[in-house]
Structures are given as structure tokens and as C-alpha cells.
Amino acid sequence: MGQSRSREGVSLVGAVAQAQRFHYDDLGVFKAIPAGTSNDTGLGVDARGNTYFKTFGVTVSGYGESAQFVVTAPGTDAASSITVTATGGVTFATQIDEGLTNFE
């Protein structure tokens, strides 16, 4: 049950991560996004229609070749114990954590 709920979060952080890569290709920087964001028109990601993962945030660090980002999407309602994250950078592929290690 938890895995099926986390899939929505995985899709969300995957979309944000892909949009971050396009943003970096265009502007040379990743875009920080405050936690609790449900729609970012600049990246073209809208989570308002989701059932369990309705918000996300992005922290960025480093510059140039060391630039990286972390996308965080906390679950709500029946998925409130799940937080899905994606970590990516200029020199390494995006890694997604489904947030199921503590899910019962």
C-alpha cells in the first residue's frame, strides 16, 4: 500500500528533477524553491491535482561543477509518513529515495 502511494511522490520529484536539469542547461544554475510550493510556473511543475503529494521544495548548493539540488515532497493524508526525495547534480545522475524505510 505504501509503495503505491509513494509512486505519486516519485513522479512528482522526478518531474521537478528533470525540470531542474533543463533549467540548469538554459541558465547555468539550479532553481531553489521554498518548501510547501504546489505550483512552480517557471519549472512547469504543478502538484495541485495530486492526491497524496501536493507540495514540494528544492534546496540548492554549490556552483559550477559542484552544483547540486535536493527535491523534497512530503506526503499528506494516508501518505503522511512518507517523504520522497531526489538528489541530483551537475556531475552525477539523479537519485530518488521513495521514503519507505520507516513505512509500516
PyMOL commands that set and color helices and strands:
alter all, ss='L'
color gray80, all
select helices_A, chain A and resi 2-27+64-66+77-79
alter helices_A, ss='H'
color red, helices_A
select strands_A, chain A and resi 33-37+39-40+45-46+56-61+68-74+83-89+95-97
alter strands_A, ss='S'
color yellow, strands_A
deselect
rebuild
show_as cartoon
